[in-house]
């Protein structure tokens, strides 16, 4: 896949996962080898687990972060190992917002999430801009660390989603109210990240195709956001499904294979940047069908690459029957 300034060797992407290797500096060599093994076996691009752009955005105290020069220096063995294996790697920038498990949590409005015990502080205008600057700084540091790009996490009910949805955005200032005001945050983030990174850097945005919660975004809002993100400078749109507080399953065994790929195909009709399909795609025949039918330009598989690091290599060799297939149990990963 030719992105203009760089080329991906195929259309298979290892999606973001938190592995337990992300948080501790002592485990960086393990993380580097974990990703390098997938790179050596033929995956085109890897997206890391989420790294917080600010203290407020972290999952819990001491969790994976990217806002200090020391954080960037720590990651150089990871990016070098992946590049030695012939793959690209993106750092996912994840701001948890009201999903944070600490008392410094911030969000669009002071509405506690059902999955966190801490009510968030409602940011003022200066506070919003400080978080935006954090995304730009994380992008700059990711480039210094040797990453090929970043993925901005705008899905799954995290910080950016919390500004986009009326469910969690009760503001009456320029960051709330109308759909145009609510999507101002992600657009400002992308513009600042692009300015920080330059033109030859992948900015992938994980967009929520469907929130699956009451008060979430409607389809027209999603399409308008996607078009605006393209204008703002994204390289790739990765599609996310559902919020973490949603009651609709999206990744477990009961979910049909590629259940949401049709929606990815619908979004692809409205933008010209590459679009990535995700969720419950765990066999090569399903992935190939999605590409062949024009539903997506790339396919993201996370846990399938956890189950079998040589998945891409076995497909390329014409031996898919040798793949250790992920059964989507979502247990003991």
C-alpha positions, -999 to +999 in steps of 0.1 A: +000+000+000+016+033-012+010+061+013+029+086-008+059+091+015+062+055+026+050+020+015+035-008+035+046-043+023+010-057+025-024-049+040-021-068+073-019-047+104-014-059+140-038-038+160-033-022+194-034-043+225-022-037+261+001-067+268+014-059+303+048-051+288+040-015+281+043+001+316+076-009+331+110+004+317+125-030+327+102-048+303+111-027+272+134-055+259+105-079+262+082-055+244+108-050+216+111-087+210+074-092+212+068-068+183+100-078+165+088-114+162+057-103+144+077-080+121+101-107+112+072-129+102+057-105+077+031-081+092+031-048+075+025-025+104+021-027+142+002-004+165+014-003+201-008-004+232-020+030+243+004+056+257-010+086+276-001+121+263-006+138+297-006+127+333-044+132+334-049+110+304-031+079+319-050+048+326-037+045+362-007+060+381+025+048+365+009+034+333+023+037+298+029+073+289+046+095+262+051+130+274+088+132+286+120+130+266+130+100+288+099+082+276+110+086+239+145+074+246+131+043+263+113+033+231+142+034+206+150-003+210+114-011+202+112+008+170+147-003+159+137-040+165+106-036+144+124-018+116+150-045+115+122-070+109+110-049+079+077-036+094+064-001+103+052+007+138+028+034+152+026+046+188-010+047+199-018+079+218-045+071+242-061+097+265-086+078+288-106+109+299-133+097+324-122+061+320-091+068+341-085+049+373-071+079+393-085+111+408-068+134+382-093+122+355-106+149+332-133+150+305-157+173+286-182+173+315-183+161+351-200+128+345-187+097+361-182+067+339-198+034+350-165+016+347-144+040+369-149+051+405-135+086+399-157+115+386-137+135+361-130+172+363-147+192+336-120+210+317-121+247+311-109+262+278-073+264+289-074+228+302-088+215+268-060+233+250-034+218+273-046+183+266-045+190+228-009+202+232-002+169+250-012+150+219+011+171+197+040+167+222+034+129+222+036+129+184+068+148+184+083+125+210+071+094+190+090+107+160+121+112+181+117+076+194+118+063+158+082+056+152+068+057+117+036+074+129+010+076+156-025+063+160-048+088+177-074+069+198-108+085+190-129+055+197-141+031+224-155+058+246-122+074+256-114+112+260-120+122+223-153+102+221-164+120+253-162+153+236-179+140+204-210+125+220-239+144+235-240+115+261-209+129+278-206+164+264-229+188+282-209+219+275-223+252+263-190+268+251-171+264+219-163+228+227-199+216+230-234+220+218-235+216+181-219+186+162-194+211+147-184+223+181-182+187+195-158+176+167-136+206+172-114+187+197-103+158+174-098+182+145-076+205+166-056+175+178-050+162+143-040+196+130-015+201+158-001+166+155+004+170+118+022+204+124+044+187+150+052+157+129+056+171+094+042+157+062+062+124+060+047+108+092+017+085+094-012+099+114-037+072+118-070+081+135-092+054+151-127+066+145-158+053+162-181+040+135-209+032+159-208+041+196-235+015+207-246+037+236-275+060+241-266+096+232-237+085+210-229+099+175-253+093+146-240+081+112-241+115+096-219+129+124-194+101+119-192+107+081-188+145+087-161+138+112-143+115+088-143+140+060-131+168+083-103+145+096-091+139+061-089+176+055-071+181+088-043+157+077-049+121+087-031+095+066-053+065+075-087+060+092-089+029+114-124+019+124-134+013+160-166-002+173-185+006+205-177+021+238-162+001+267-194+009+287-217-004+259-237-035+265-234-048+230-205-073+225-180-064+198-150-088+201-160-120+218-167-154+202-205-147+199-198-118+175-200-130+138-167-128+118-162-093+103-195-082+118-188-045+112-169-046+079-200-035+060-199-002+080-162+003+072-171-002+035-199+025+039-174+050+054-148+042+027-172+056+001-170+091+017-132+095+020-101+092-002-076+082+025-071+045+032-096+029+056-089+000+079-114-027+090-112-042+125-131-064+151-135-102+148-114-106+117-093-136+127-088-158+095-071-149+063-100-159+041-122-133+059-095-107+056-090-113+019-127-111+012-129-077+030-101-064+007-114-080-025-149-067-020-136-031-015-148-028+021-114-017+033-078-009+022-062-025+053-072-052+078-064-049+115-060-081+135-049-078+171-054-110+191-049-132+160-012-120+160-011-127+197-022-163+190+002-167+161+031-143+154+037-160+120+002-155+108+012-132+078+041-154+068+019-185+068-006-168+046+021-156+022+035-191+020+000-205+011-002-225+043-031-209+062-041-243+077-010-240+099-022-208+116-030-211+153-064-194+151-076-169+177-109-182+190-118-148+205-123-161+241-109-128+254-095-148+284-059-150+297-046-131+267 
